[in-house]
Amino acid sequence: MTIEDYLQEVALRLDAAGLCYGHGTDNPSDEAFYLVYGFLGIDFADARAVHRVLDGEQLESLEAVLKRRIDERVPTAYLLGRAWFAGYEFHCDDRALVPRSPIAELILGEFQPLLRDRPSRVLDLCTGGGSIGIAMALQWPDCHIDLVDISADALELASKNIALHGLESRVNCIESDLFANVSGRYDLIVANPPYVPMQEFEDLPDEFGHEPSLGLLSADEGLQIPLQIMRDSVDHLRADGLLVMEVGYSNFQLAQRLQQVPLLWLDFEHGGEGVLALTGRQLQQYREQFN
């Protein structure tokens, strides 16, 4: 069987299984491509690889992985131990969420036109496996970045990704409950915090059950952690600095809660929503609204 034939078969089986595609793809054909090419270690840009013939051992191994994807609903990124974010490869396992934020598009566009100058000091808050902060470090070769997370396990994974990209001299891990162990001020704070309310969490597809709930759940309709970040970031952001934060589908609740605050909701060419931006001066001006 050629890879092309097998891809078609896998896509049909994934489609029939009624899976959720919320961890890097959004349809069974792309998921099949991700799983098969990723497992075989083939460059995703290698279009000619589809003509290769799979041997018996490869088919047996692929079938075992496919069975776990369908029967156990394990996200493909966890099955492969690898994920791609903003075009860069990362180690990926269940110590942190699978990288998938639309913030990748902002990174590749260097946060234009939101930033006038390239930042020299950046904070990636609730970093998980470090993909957002590391991608920014790769985009800005002179930038120093702190990766902050409350989970020591997640930071172990982030450290592994720092080493993967040779960024030990510019990227640092800090174990901290939000800003508790953070000092100094930053030009840019990027946060992808937990923002899923309990009621919504209980209804999520099974794939999300393989991810650490610590990276997903937030009390108060999903707003407790985002509001705390907005309130406390004032003390760690330069006046002309910028906070960019993802709150996903909790954006409606947040907008209702902060009707007096001029939240700037960002648009994305390649899909995604629920990402806001506020300047340091705005955060200072409206700080009382975040209580």
ZAMARGU-4260 file (C-alpha; in steps of 0.2 Angstrom, whole numbers, plus 5000, padded with zeros to 4 digits):
<rodrens>
0) 5000/5000/5000 | 5007/5017/4996 | 5006/5032/5008 | 4994/5040/4997 | 4982/5026/4998
5) 4984/5024/5017 | 4981/5042/5020 | 4964/5041/5011 | 4960/5026/5021 | 4965/5034/5038
10) 4955/5050/5034 | 4939/5039/5031 | 4942/5029/5047 | 4945/5045/5057 | 4929/5053/5049
15) 4919/5038/5054 | 4925/5038/5072 | 4918/5056/5075 | 4934/5063/5083 | 4937/5080/5089
20) 4950/5090/5079 | 4955/5104/5091 | 4974/5100/5093 | 4983/5106/5077 | 4971/5101/5063
25) 4952/5104/5060 | 4947/5090/5048 | 4951/5071/5046 | 4962/5073/5030 | 4974/5085/5038
30) 4974/5074/5054 | 4978/5059/5044 | 4992/5068/5035 | 4999/5074/5052 | 4998/5057/5060
35) 5006/5047/5046 | 5019/5059/5040 | 5023/5064/5058 | 5025/5046/5063 | 5036/5041/5049
40) 5047/5057/5051 | 5043/5063/5033 | 5045/5082/5030 | 5027/5089/5028 | 5033/5098/5013
45) 5038/5082/5004 | 5024/5080/4991 | 5033/5065/4983 | 5033/5055/4998 | 5015/5049/4995
50) 5021/5037/4982 | 5032/5027/4994 | 5026/5010/4998 | 5023/5006/5016 | 5031/4989/5022
55) 5023/4977/5034 | 5032/4984/5050 | 5027/5002/5046 | 5009/4997/5043 | 5008/4988/5059
60) 5016/5002/5069 | 5004/5015/5061 | 4989/5004/5064 | 4994/5004/5083 | 4995/5022/5084
65) 4979/5025/5074 | 4970/5013/5086 | 4975/5024/5101 | 4969/5039/5092 | 4952/5032/5088
70) 4949/5021/5103 | 4957/5031/5117 | 4955/5049/5109 | 4973/5053/5112 | 4978/5069/5103
75) 4990/5065/5088 | 5003/5077/5095 | 5004/5066/5111 | 5005/5050/5101 | 5019/5058/5091
80) 5028/5067/5105 | 5029/5082/5093 | 5019/5097/5088 | 5022/5112/5077 | 5019/5130/5082
85) 5022/5145/5071 | 5032/5134/5060 | 5044/5127/5073 | 5044/5110/5080 | 5042/5106/5099
90) 5042/5091/5110 | 5025/5088/5116 | 5017/5077/5130 | 5004/5077/5143 | 5014/5088/5155
95) 5007/5103/5145 | 4993/5108/5133 | 4996/5104/5115 | 5002/5121/5106 | 4988/5128/5096
100) 4985/5146/5100 | 4981/5159/5086 | 4995/5170/5094 | 5006/5160/5082 | 5000/5172/5068
105) 5004/5187/5079 | 5022/5181/5082 | 5026/5178/5064 | 5019/5195/5060 | 5030/5202/5075
110) 5014/5209/5083 | 5012/5223/5070 | 5005/5236/5070 | 5003/5234/5089 | 5022/5236/5093
115) 5032/5250/5087 | 5049/5243/5092 | 5055/5226/5094 | 5054/5221/5113 | 5070/5217/5122
120) 5062/5209/5137 | 5047/5198/5136 | 5036/5187/5147 | 5027/5172/5142 | 5014/5169/5156
125) 5006/5152/5158 | 5019/5145/5146 | 5015/5127/5147 | 5028/5118/5136 | 5035/5135/5131
130) 5030/5136/5113 | 5024/5154/5113 | 5039/5161/5121 | 5052/5151/5112 | 5044/5155/5095
135) 5046/5174/5100 | 5064/5171/5104 | 5067/5163/5087 | 5058/5177/5079 | 5068/5191/5089
140) 5086/5185/5090 | 5091/5199/5102 | 5076/5197/5114 | 5077/5189/5132 | 5062/5180/5137
145) 5055/5173/5153 | 5044/5157/5153 | 5032/5157/5168 | 5021/5143/5174 | 5014/5136/5190
150) 5018/5118/5185 | 5035/5111/5187 | 5031/5097/5176 | 5026/5109/5162 | 5043/5119/5164
155) 5053/5103/5163 | 5045/5101/5146 | 5048/5119/5142 | 5066/5117/5147 | 5068/5102/5135
160) 5061/5114/5121 | 5073/5128/5125 | 5087/5115/5123 | 5080/5109/5107 | 5082/5126/5099
165) 5098/5131/5108 | 5091/5146/5117 | 5098/5143/5135 | 5107/5160/5135 | 5091/5170/5131
170) 5076/5160/5137 | 5073/5157/5156 | 5060/5146/5165 | 5052/5153/5181 | 5041/5142/5192
175) 5028/5154/5198 | 5009/5156/5202 | 5007/5170/5189 | 5017/5185/5195 | 5022/5178/5212
180) 5040/5175/5208 | 5042/5187/5194 | 5052/5203/5196 | 5055/5218/5185 | 5046/5226/5170
185) 5043/5219/5152 | 5040/5227/5135 | 5028/5213/5131 | 5018/5201/5141 | 5010/5187/5131
190) 4998/5176/5141 | 4988/5160/5136 | 4981/5156/5153 | 4967/5144/5159 | 4950/5151/5154
195) 4938/5137/5153 | 4924/5137/5165 | 4920/5121/5174 | 4903/5118/5166 | 4911/5120/5149
200) 4926/5109/5154 | 4914/5095/5158 | 4907/5095/5141 | 4923/5095/5131 | 4927/5081/5119
205) 4937/5066/5126 | 4953/5073/5118 | 4954/5087/5130 | 4953/5075/5145 | 4971/5069/5140
210) 4978/5087/5144 | 4982/5094/5161 | 4966/5102/5168 | 4977/5114/5177 | 4981/5122/5160
215) 4962/5123/5156 | 4951/5127/5171 | 4948/5144/5178 | 4934/5149/5191 | 4922/5163/5190
220) 4915/5159/5172 | 4933/5156/5166 | 4938/5174/5171 | 4946/5172/5188 | 4964/5170/5181
225) 4963/5182/5166 | 4956/5196/5177 | 4970/5193/5189 | 4983/5194/5175 | 4975/5210/5169
230) 4976/5217/5187 | 4993/5212/5192 | 5002/5214/5175 | 5002/5233/5178 | 5016/5231/5191
235) 5026/5221/5178 | 5023/5230/5161 | 5031/5246/5155 | 5019/5260/5153 | 5022/5259/5134
240) 5022/5240/5135 | 5009/5228/5128 | 4998/5214/5136 | 4992/5201/5123 | 4981/5188/5131
245) 4970/5174/5124 | 4954/5170/5133 | 4946/5160/5119 | 4927/5158/5120 | 4926/5166/5137
250) 4928/5183/5127 | 4910/5186/5127 | 4909/5185/5146 | 4925/5195/5148 | 4918/5209/5137
255) 4902/5209/5147 | 4911/5210/5163 | 4922/5225/5157 | 4911/5235/5147 | 4920/5251/5152
260) 4937/5245/5146 | 4942/5248/5128 | 4947/5230/5125 | 4955/5228/5108 | 4950/5211/5101
265) 4962/5205/5087 | 4957/5197/5070 | 4966/5183/5062 | 4968/5179/5044 | 4970/5160/5048
270) 4956/5158/5061 | 4955/5160/5079 | 4947/5172/5091 | 4947/5178/5109 | 4964/5187/5109
275) 4964/5204/5116 | 4977/5218/5118 | 4979/5232/5131 | 4993/5244/5134 | 5002/5247/5150
280) 4994/5264/5152 | 4976/5257/5149 | 4979/5243/5162 | 4984/5256/5174 | 4969/5267/5170
285) 4956/5253/5172 | 4965/5243/5185 | 4950/5244/5197 | 4939/5237/5184 | 4949/5220/5185
290) 4945/5217/5203
</rodrens>
